[in-house]
Amino acid sequence: MADPKGFLKTTERELPKRRPVPVRIMDWREVYEPGDSAVLRRQAGRCMDCGVPFCHQGCPLGNLIPEWNDLTWRGEGRSAIERLHATNNFPEFTGRLCPAPCESSCVLGINQPPVTIKQIEVSTIDEAFANGWVEAEPPGRLTGKTVAVVGSGPAGLAAAQQLTRAGHTVAVYERDDRIGGLLRYGIPDFKMEKRHIEARLRQMQDEGTRFRAGVEIGKDITWDALRARYDAVVVATGATEPRDLAIPGRDLAGVHFAMEYLVESNKAVAGDQVSNQIHAEGKHVVVIGGGDTGADCIGTAHRQGALSVTNLAIGNQPPSERPDHQPWPMMPTVFELASAHEEGGERSFLASTVEFLANDAGEVRALRVAETEFVDGRRVPKSGTEREIPADLVLIAMGFTGPERSGLEGQLGTVFTDRGNVDRADDYQTATPGVFVAGDAGRGQSLIVWAIAEGRAAASAVDRYLMGDTDLPAPVRPTDVAIGLQRA
């Protein structure tokens, strides 16, 4: 364990400071200032000898959190990253993007602020990259088996790395022009700079994983042709179908899905020329949806020079403290202030959008919004509470309904569940022999830790299918649910 009296000597959480708002909205760099190693070790020392580390259960990956906390406190960074990598292929991603259900289930969190697990995780991997401790792990022998992974988000990359290390020849197919999936084009640089993706891809290439960007399976190569070419196929295409808002005026110019906006912004930040880019400069921007994607749109609009930013959420504002019906060790729904919210704008809860209003040119000029009321368990606009909000650009960030069906349904004959996800068995295999599915495509929209966990577990299932047995770990089954988390 770490310092036996650490949680008694240090009772408060200490996190790196965010860069000043007026400074950080002028660039696309990550918002946090470099952390202090002394603070990090002090926080790692707060990890208790709690007997039953509930943080293991809170994390879908089963991260060995007390072990690398202890090693961090002792200043043994190289050993710490080895224990972290034992369960998590990409801590540089999860340490920046995961909402940290492990911290919600930290035993210390019963009566004190929990251990800063997420910060210790990201600091550990950043130190490892800085010191050259992240090395390629090529297989000792090749099996002669080939696997195609379709989709290069966290689930696909995790499956690919595990299968490559098992000795299979793995090719990752991505329809976008760069590898990374949602990590590349859905996450703004102020949350995660793309150099972290590039560093990990170099390691994977050195291990033998092959990448095929700009190839859309189902269009450039049929699914049948892919199956004929490879011994197994892993579908990791994500849940990319956005939830729409079918109200009057939806077809007006200036009303877009959030991902259209974020993809174009990320490409522009990467140095690409984006013609007719959706841009917030000098505009009244309204973001519909109170989740992470909405916050990403808010931060992006600030950096593009929006005249105003308004965020609408249809439900109640969550409580600031853990509610009684979500006791420890569940992951509670609480009010959070993301870095993007600090940067300005207005947040409005219980706001139901009724109509998009047009100007003479057929462009959106405003939203008609009403107060939300609950009728028979449904959220509906309350009559007589309508008001208008100026809007030159509207971004719909209401989540995703499942994977895109074209190709999968028509060419593979894939079966989908009532929730719109790819149907699969407990071994992640679909009704088509040799075709497996991992991540949001099979689970529905969920957390990055679930995507990586499912990628690792699906890789184990593929290895067993190809070889009859496997030494690869399988951290989760498709039906597993972490403490306090429901399937998305």
Backbone torsions as a table, in degrees:
resi	resn	phi	psi	omega
1	MET	NA	169.6	175.7
2	ALA	-79.1	-160.0	-177.5
3	ASP	-52.5	117.2	-177.3
4	PRO	-58.3	-26.1	-180.0
5	LYS	-111.9	13.7	-175.6
6	GLY	-59.9	-42.4	-178.0
7	PHE	-71.4	-15.9	176.1
8	LEU	-87.5	-35.4	-178.7
9	LYS	-80.4	-34.1	-180.0
10	THR	-121.9	107.7	-173.7
11	THR	-102.9	-8.4	-177.2
12	GLU	-112.5	151.8	172.9
13	ARG	-76.5	140.6	175.7
14	GLU	-128.4	120.6	-178.7
15	LEU	-122.3	156.5	176.3
16	PRO	-59.4	148.0	179.0
17	LYS	-76.9	149.6	172.0
18	ARG	-83.2	144.3	178.1
19	ARG	-60.3	149.3	-178.6
20	PRO	-55.1	139.3	-177.1
21	VAL	-54.2	-48.4	-178.1
22	PRO	-60.7	-23.9	-179.8
23	VAL	-84.1	-49.5	-170.8
24	ARG	-72.0	-26.6	179.2
25	ILE	-76.3	-2.0	176.6
26	MET	-91.0	-4.0	179.4
27	ASP	-145.8	-177.0	-177.6
28	TRP	-114.0	13.7	179.5
29	ARG	-71.7	161.1	179.4
30	GLU	-59.9	148.1	-168.8
31	VAL	-78.3	-19.1	-174.0
32	TYR	-89.1	141.3	172.3
33	GLU	-77.2	159.3	178.4
34	PRO	-58.4	142.3	-179.6
35	GLY	-81.3	164.7	178.6
36	ASP	-98.4	125.4	-177.0
37	SER	-62.8	-33.4	179.2
38	ALA	-66.4	-41.5	177.3
39	VAL	-63.9	-42.1	-178.7
40	LEU	-60.8	-46.0	-179.7
41	ARG	-66.6	-35.9	178.1
42	ARG	-64.5	-40.9	179.6
43	GLN	-70.2	-39.1	177.2
44	ALA	-62.0	-32.8	178.9
45	GLY	-68.2	-13.4	177.6
46	ARG	-75.8	-15.2	179.9
47	CYS	-61.6	128.6	-171.8
48	MET	-91.8	162.5	166.3
49	ASP	-86.0	74.6	-166.1
50	CYS	-84.7	1.8	176.6
51	GLY	82.3	-66.9	176.4
52	VAL	-115.0	102.7	-177.7
53	PRO	-77.3	94.7	-178.3
54	PHE	-64.2	-18.1	177.0
55	CYS	-59.9	-29.4	176.7
56	HIS	-60.9	-44.0	-178.8
57	GLN	-74.5	-33.4	179.3
58	GLY	-66.1	-26.9	-179.7
59	CYS	-94.6	120.3	178.2
60	PRO	-59.1	-25.6	178.9
61	LEU	-80.3	-12.8	-176.3
62	GLY	67.0	34.7	-179.2
63	ASN	-53.1	140.4	-178.0
64	LEU	-84.7	63.8	-167.5
65	ILE	-60.4	-49.3	-179.7
66	PRO	-59.6	-31.5	-177.4
67	GLU	-68.8	-48.5	-179.0
68	TRP	-79.4	-18.0	168.5
69	ASN	-64.3	-44.3	179.4
70	ASP	-62.1	-44.0	-179.2
71	LEU	-67.0	-36.0	176.8
72	THR	-65.1	-44.9	178.8
73	TRP	-60.1	-34.3	180.0
74	ARG	-81.8	-4.7	-180.0
75	GLY	78.5	20.1	-179.4
76	GLU	-100.5	71.6	-173.4
77	GLY	-63.3	-37.0	-178.6
78	ARG	-67.4	-41.2	176.6
79	SER	-67.2	-35.2	179.9
80	ALA	-62.9	-43.2	-178.6
81	ILE	-70.3	-29.1	176.3
82	GLU	-65.0	-41.1	178.6
83	ARG	-71.2	-33.8	178.4
84	LEU	-69.1	-43.2	178.8
85	HIS	-69.6	-16.6	179.4
86	ALA	-61.7	-26.9	-177.7
87	THR	-123.2	-14.8	-172.3
88	ASN	-133.3	115.0	-179.7
89	ASN	-68.3	-31.5	-169.4
90	PHE	-134.7	66.0	180.0
91	PRO	-64.7	-21.1	176.6
92	GLU	-67.9	-23.6	175.7
93	PHE	-85.4	-52.4	-177.6
94	THR	-64.8	-35.4	-179.8
95	GLY	-65.4	-18.0	178.1
96	ARG	-104.7	-29.0	-167.8
97	LEU	-115.6	-16.2	-177.1
98	CYS	-78.7	140.5	176.3
99	PRO	-76.5	5.0	171.7
100	ALA	61.7	63.0	172.2
101	PRO	-62.0	-21.3	177.1
102	CYS	-61.7	-37.1	-179.2
103	GLU	-70.4	-33.0	177.4
104	SER	-65.1	-27.9	-178.1
105	SER	-103.0	8.5	176.4
106	CYS	-62.7	131.2	-177.9
107	VAL	-61.5	-36.3	178.7
108	LEU	-60.7	-26.9	-178.6
109	GLY	-69.1	-5.9	177.4
110	ILE	-62.8	-41.4	-177.7
111	ASN	-135.7	6.9	175.7
112	GLN	-140.8	165.0	171.1
113	PRO	-60.6	134.9	-174.7
114	PRO	-67.1	166.1	176.9
115	VAL	-60.9	144.6	-179.0
116	THR	-80.3	64.5	-172.5
117	ILE	-59.9	-46.7	-176.0
118	LYS	-61.1	-41.5	-179.6
119	GLN	-68.4	-38.5	177.7
120	ILE	-64.6	-39.7	179.2
121	GLU	-61.1	-51.3	-175.9
122	VAL	-69.8	-33.9	177.5
123	SER	-67.2	-35.0	179.3
124	THR	-64.7	-45.9	-178.8
125	ILE	-73.2	-34.9	177.3
126	ASP	-63.8	-40.4	176.4
127	GLU	-63.8	-38.1	-178.7
128	ALA	-65.2	-44.6	177.4
129	PHE	-64.1	-41.7	-178.1
130	ALA	-62.8	-30.8	-177.0
131	ASN	-99.8	5.5	178.4
132	GLY	73.3	24.7	-179.1
133	TRP	-86.2	-10.9	179.0
134	VAL	-91.9	101.4	-174.7
135	GLU	-114.6	156.1	176.8
136	ALA	-66.0	144.3	178.4
137	GLU	-124.0	69.6	-179.2
138	PRO	-66.5	153.3	-179.2
139	PRO	-69.0	152.6	178.2
140	GLY	-74.4	-24.3	178.0
141	ARG	-151.1	158.2	177.4
142	LEU	-101.9	142.9	-177.7
143	THR	-86.6	-19.0	-174.0
144	GLY	85.8	-2.1	178.1
145	LYS	-92.4	148.6	-178.4
146	THR	-121.5	143.6	-179.3
147	VAL	-135.0	134.8	172.0
148	ALA	-104.4	129.2	174.6
149	VAL	-110.6	121.9	-176.9
150	VAL	-103.6	109.8	-175.7
151	GLY	112.7	130.5	-174.6
152	SER	-117.9	31.1	171.1
153	GLY	-79.1	-167.9	-175.7
154	PRO	-60.9	-36.4	179.1
155	ALA	-67.8	-46.6	-179.2
156	GLY	-64.1	-43.6	-179.9
157	LEU	-65.8	-39.5	179.1
158	ALA	-64.5	-44.7	178.3
159	ALA	-61.7	-42.8	-178.1
160	ALA	-63.8	-43.9	-178.5
161	GLN	-65.6	-42.2	-179.7
162	GLN	-63.8	-43.3	-177.3
163	LEU	-70.6	-36.2	175.8
164	THR	-62.7	-44.2	-179.2
165	ARG	-67.1	-22.5	176.7
166	ALA	-79.5	-6.2	175.6
167	GLY	104.5	2.0	178.5
168	HIS	-84.6	154.5	175.3
169	THR	-89.5	114.7	-170.1
170	VAL	-117.3	132.3	172.9
171	ALA	-120.4	130.3	179.1
172	VAL	-102.9	123.4	179.4
173	TYR	-103.1	134.0	-179.3
174	GLU	-137.5	128.7	-177.9
175	ARG	-75.4	-24.8	177.0
176	ASP	-73.6	169.4	-175.7
177	ASP	-78.6	-10.1	177.4
178	ARG	-134.1	153.7	179.3
179	ILE	-79.9	144.1	176.0
180	GLY	141.3	-19.5	178.6
181	GLY	57.3	-133.9	-179.5
182	LEU	-62.1	-32.3	177.9
183	LEU	-60.4	-36.9	-176.5
184	ARG	-79.1	-50.2	-168.9
185	TYR	-113.8	-5.4	178.3
186	GLY	-103.2	-20.0	-176.2
187	ILE	-106.0	120.2	178.2
188	PRO	-66.1	154.9	-178.7
189	ASP	-63.3	-26.1	-179.3
190	PHE	-69.4	-14.7	172.5
191	LYS	-96.6	-37.4	176.8
192	MET	-155.1	112.8	178.0
193	GLU	-68.1	144.1	-172.1
194	LYS	-71.4	-10.4	176.3
195	ARG	-61.8	-26.4	178.8
196	HIS	-69.0	-37.0	175.7
197	ILE	-65.9	-45.7	-177.2
198	GLU	-60.7	-40.8	180.0
199	ALA	-61.9	-42.6	-178.7
200	ARG	-71.6	-36.9	178.8
201	LEU	-64.3	-35.7	176.9
202	ARG	-61.6	-42.2	177.6
203	GLN	-61.4	-45.3	-177.4
204	MET	-65.1	-38.9	177.2
205	GLN	-64.5	-40.2	178.5
206	ASP	-65.3	-26.3	177.2
207	GLU	-79.0	-20.2	178.0
208	GLY	121.3	-5.6	177.5
209	THR	-66.5	136.5	-179.5
210	ARG	-106.1	140.0	-177.7
211	PHE	-117.7	135.4	-180.0
212	ARG	-126.6	87.4	179.1
213	ALA	-83.8	157.0	178.3
214	GLY	73.4	22.2	179.4
215	VAL	-122.8	117.0	-179.7
216	GLU	-99.7	114.2	178.6
217	ILE	-72.7	134.1	-173.8
218	GLY	102.0	-17.4	179.7
219	LYS	-125.4	-62.3	178.3
220	ASP	-74.4	-36.8	174.5
221	ILE	-133.3	131.0	179.3
222	THR	-72.7	156.8	177.4
223	TRP	-63.6	-36.0	178.1
224	ASP	-63.6	-40.5	179.2
225	ALA	-66.1	-36.9	178.6
226	LEU	-65.0	-43.5	179.5
227	ARG	-63.4	-36.9	-180.0
228	ALA	-70.3	-28.3	-175.8
229	ARG	-83.3	-27.9	-173.9
230	TYR	-120.9	156.0	179.4
231	ASP	-76.7	-25.4	177.7
232	ALA	-152.2	155.1	-179.7
233	VAL	-131.1	134.0	174.7
234	VAL	-112.5	120.0	176.9
235	VAL	-90.3	114.9	-180.0
236	ALA	-136.0	52.4	-173.2
237	THR	-85.4	-6.2	178.4
238	GLY	79.9	176.6	175.7
239	ALA	-106.2	88.9	-169.1
240	THR	-105.2	-0.2	178.0
241	GLU	-79.1	112.3	-176.7
242	PRO	-74.0	148.1	174.6
243	ARG	-78.4	125.5	-174.5
244	ASP	-93.1	169.8	178.0
245	LEU	-125.0	93.9	-173.5
246	ALA	-84.8	83.8	178.0
247	ILE	-131.2	164.8	179.5
248	PRO	-55.5	137.0	178.2
249	GLY	89.4	5.3	-177.0
250	ARG	-61.4	-27.9	-176.3
251	ASP	-88.3	8.1	-179.1
252	LEU	-68.9	149.3	173.8
253	ALA	-63.9	137.1	-179.4
254	GLY	99.9	-2.3	176.5
255	VAL	-107.6	118.1	-173.1
256	HIS	-136.5	156.2	168.0
257	PHE	-71.4	147.4	-177.8
258	ALA	-57.7	-40.5	-174.5
259	MET	-68.6	-30.3	173.9
260	GLU	-58.8	-44.4	-177.8
261	TYR	-67.9	-46.3	-176.5
262	LEU	-68.3	-38.9	179.6
263	VAL	-61.9	-46.4	-179.7
264	GLU	-64.5	-39.6	179.0
265	SER	-64.2	-44.8	179.9
266	ASN	-63.5	-36.6	177.4
267	LYS	-66.5	-41.2	179.2
268	ALA	-64.7	-41.9	178.8
269	VAL	-63.5	-32.6	178.6
270	ALA	-74.3	-6.4	177.7
271	GLY	102.2	4.4	179.1
272	ASP	-77.8	152.6	172.1
273	GLN	-87.3	116.1	-178.2
274	VAL	-110.9	108.7	-178.8
275	SER	-73.8	139.9	179.4
276	ASN	52.3	43.0	-177.7
277	GLN	-61.0	137.2	171.4
278	ILE	-68.4	117.1	-170.9
279	HIS	-136.2	146.0	-174.8
280	ALA	-96.8	-4.0	-173.6
281	GLU	-56.9	125.1	176.7
282	GLY	70.0	17.4	-175.8
283	LYS	-117.1	153.3	168.4
284	HIS	-82.6	114.3	-175.1
285	VAL	-106.5	133.8	174.2
286	VAL	-121.0	126.3	178.3
287	VAL	-109.2	120.9	-178.9
288	ILE	-99.6	112.2	-178.0
289	GLY	128.0	129.3	-172.8
290	GLY	-101.6	16.7	-177.5
291	GLY	-93.3	-163.2	-177.1
292	ASP	-64.2	-39.4	-179.7
293	THR	-64.3	-40.0	176.0
294	GLY	-61.1	-42.4	178.5
295	ALA	-63.7	-36.9	177.4
296	ASP	-62.8	-39.2	177.6
297	CYS	-65.9	-39.0	-180.0
298	ILE	-62.6	-50.2	-179.8
299	GLY	-62.1	-37.0	178.4
300	THR	-66.7	-43.4	180.0
301	ALA	-62.8	-38.9	177.0
302	HIS	-60.2	-44.0	-177.6
303	ARG	-71.8	-21.2	177.6
304	GLN	-88.0	-3.7	176.8
305	GLY	87.3	39.3	178.0
306	ALA	-63.6	146.1	177.6
307	LEU	-71.1	-39.8	174.5
308	SER	-154.1	155.6	178.1
309	VAL	-134.0	125.6	177.8
310	THR	-123.0	131.6	-179.6
311	ASN	-112.5	123.5	-178.6
312	LEU	-110.1	131.0	174.7
313	ALA	-124.1	134.5	-172.9
314	ILE	-75.6	-23.2	-175.3
315	GLY	-98.1	-175.3	178.0
316	ASN	-69.1	153.5	171.5
317	GLN	-68.8	127.7	-179.7
318	PRO	-63.7	157.6	178.2
319	PRO	-70.0	157.4	179.1
320	SER	-79.3	-20.7	179.7
321	GLU	-116.9	160.4	178.9
322	ARG	-55.4	122.0	-179.8
323	PRO	-74.0	157.3	-176.4
324	ASP	-61.1	-32.0	-176.5
325	HIS	-82.2	0.2	176.0
326	GLN	-128.7	64.8	-175.5
327	PRO	-71.7	164.0	172.6
328	TRP	-56.3	139.9	7.2
329	PRO	-98.7	24.8	180.0
330	MET	-69.6	156.7	174.8
331	MET	-85.6	111.3	-173.6
332	PRO	-82.1	156.8	170.8
333	THR	-94.3	106.6	-177.9
334	VAL	-128.5	160.8	179.2
335	PHE	-69.2	126.8	-177.8
336	GLU	-123.4	146.4	177.5
337	LEU	-112.2	94.1	178.0
338	ALA	-69.8	163.8	-179.5
339	SER	-58.1	-35.2	-179.6
340	ALA	-65.2	-35.2	-179.8
341	HIS	-69.7	-29.6	177.1
342	GLU	-65.0	-24.3	-169.5
343	GLU	-83.5	-0.1	176.6
344	GLY	125.9	-178.2	-179.6
345	GLY	92.3	176.3	-177.3
346	GLU	-121.4	135.3	175.0
347	ARG	-108.4	131.1	-178.2
348	SER	-127.7	123.6	178.1
349	PHE	-102.3	166.4	-175.7
350	LEU	52.5	44.8	-178.4
351	ALA	-116.9	114.7	178.7
352	SER	-105.2	121.4	178.4
353	THR	-78.6	125.6	-175.0
354	VAL	-100.6	-37.3	-173.4
355	GLU	-161.6	145.6	169.3
356	PHE	-95.9	129.2	-176.3
357	LEU	-103.3	142.5	-172.7
358	ALA	-106.8	155.0	167.9
359	ASN	-93.6	-175.1	-175.8
360	ASP	-66.3	-22.2	-178.8
361	ALA	-89.0	3.8	-179.7
362	GLY	79.7	20.5	178.0
363	GLU	-105.3	154.0	178.0
364	VAL	-66.4	136.9	177.4
365	ARG	-122.7	-21.0	-177.4
366	ALA	-166.1	165.7	172.0
367	LEU	-115.6	140.2	168.2
368	ARG	-95.6	120.2	-173.6
369	VAL	-123.5	141.7	176.8
370	ALA	-124.8	160.6	175.0
371	GLU	-69.5	140.3	178.7
372	THR	-81.4	135.3	169.9
373	GLU	-127.5	157.2	-176.6
374	PHE	-105.3	119.7	-178.7
375	VAL	-125.6	114.7	-178.9
376	ASP	53.8	39.1	178.2
377	GLY	81.6	-1.0	179.2
378	ARG	-103.1	149.2	177.1
379	ARG	-95.7	116.8	-176.2
380	VAL	-132.5	154.5	176.8
381	PRO	-66.5	135.2	179.3
382	LYS	-84.3	122.5	-177.4
383	SER	-61.9	139.1	177.6
384	GLY	87.4	2.0	-178.8
385	THR	-112.0	12.7	-174.8
386	GLU	-66.5	145.6	174.2
387	ARG	-149.5	163.4	179.9
388	GLU	-107.6	142.7	175.5
389	ILE	-122.2	124.1	178.3
390	PRO	-60.6	139.8	-179.2
391	ALA	-155.4	123.3	171.6
392	ASP	-102.3	-19.8	179.0
393	LEU	-142.7	123.4	179.9
394	VAL	-117.2	130.1	-178.7
395	LEU	-119.1	119.4	-178.0
396	ILE	-91.7	112.5	-177.1
397	ALA	-126.0	63.4	-174.0
398	MET	-104.6	20.0	177.6
399	GLY	92.6	-169.9	-173.9
400	PHE	-131.3	149.4	-174.4
401	THR	-101.2	-10.0	179.8
402	GLY	148.0	-175.5	179.7
403	PRO	-74.4	159.2	174.1
404	GLU	-70.4	134.1	-172.1
405	ARG	-90.3	-23.9	-176.2
406	SER	-57.9	138.5	-177.6
407	GLY	86.4	-59.0	178.5
408	LEU	-59.3	-46.1	-176.6
409	GLU	-78.5	-45.6	-174.3
410	GLY	-75.9	-38.8	-174.4
411	GLN	-98.1	-37.8	-178.6
412	LEU	-92.3	-17.6	-174.5
413	GLY	68.6	30.6	-176.7
414	THR	-63.7	139.2	176.8
415	VAL	-94.2	137.1	179.6
416	PHE	-113.4	150.2	178.9
417	THR	-80.5	173.7	177.1
418	ASP	-62.7	-23.1	179.5
419	ARG	-85.6	-2.8	178.1
420	GLY	90.3	8.2	-179.7
421	ASN	-96.4	159.7	176.2
422	VAL	-66.1	127.8	-179.9
423	ASP	-74.6	143.0	-176.8
424	ARG	-154.6	160.9	178.3
425	ALA	-90.3	-177.3	-178.8
426	ASP	-66.2	-17.6	177.3
427	ASP	-97.1	17.1	177.3
428	TYR	71.5	3.3	-178.7
429	GLN	-85.8	138.7	177.6
430	THR	-82.0	-175.4	177.8
431	ALA	-68.0	-15.8	177.5
432	THR	-91.8	116.7	-176.9
433	PRO	-56.8	135.2	178.5
434	GLY	84.2	-1.9	178.3
435	VAL	-111.5	121.4	-176.8
436	PHE	-115.9	160.3	178.7
437	VAL	-135.2	138.4	-178.3
438	ALA	-139.1	151.9	175.5
439	GLY	81.8	-154.5	-173.0
440	ASP	-61.5	-26.5	179.5
441	ALA	-60.6	-33.3	179.0
442	GLY	-103.9	-24.2	-175.3
443	ARG	-96.9	-26.5	-168.7
444	GLY	93.6	167.7	-177.4
445	GLN	-54.1	126.1	-175.5
446	SER	-153.5	-162.8	-174.9
447	LEU	-87.7	157.0	179.5
448	ILE	-62.2	-32.7	178.6
449	VAL	-67.0	-34.3	175.3
450	TRP	-66.2	-39.3	-179.6
451	ALA	-61.8	-47.0	-179.7
452	ILE	-66.5	-42.0	179.1
453	ALA	-60.6	-43.0	-179.9
454	GLU	-70.3	-35.6	176.3
455	GLY	-60.6	-43.1	178.2
456	ARG	-65.5	-42.8	-178.3
457	ALA	-69.0	-40.1	178.0
458	ALA	-64.7	-37.1	176.7
459	ALA	-60.6	-40.5	177.1
460	SER	-61.3	-42.2	-179.9
461	ALA	-66.8	-39.7	178.6
462	VAL	-64.8	-44.0	179.5
463	ASP	-60.4	-42.1	178.3
464	ARG	-64.8	-40.4	179.2
465	TYR	-61.8	-40.1	-176.5
466	LEU	-80.0	-36.2	-170.4
467	MET	-112.1	-10.1	-178.0
468	GLY	88.2	-14.9	178.3
469	ASP	-159.1	170.2	-178.6
470	THR	-154.7	149.3	171.1
471	ASP	-106.1	-0.4	-179.5
472	LEU	-74.1	138.7	179.0
473	PRO	-71.2	149.2	176.9
474	ALA	-124.8	87.9	-171.9
475	PRO	-66.7	-29.1	-175.6
476	VAL	-141.3	159.6	169.0
477	ARG	-104.4	162.4	-179.7
478	PRO	-57.9	-26.7	-176.6
479	THR	-92.4	-2.3	-177.5
480	ASP	-67.7	145.3	176.7
481	VAL	-135.5	126.8	178.6
482	ALA	-72.4	165.9	-179.0
483	ILE	-55.4	121.5	173.4
484	GLY	79.0	1.7	-178.7
485	LEU	-112.0	128.1	173.4
486	GLN	-96.7	156.6	178.0
487	ARG	-64.0	136.2	-176.2
488	ALA	-70.3	NA	NA
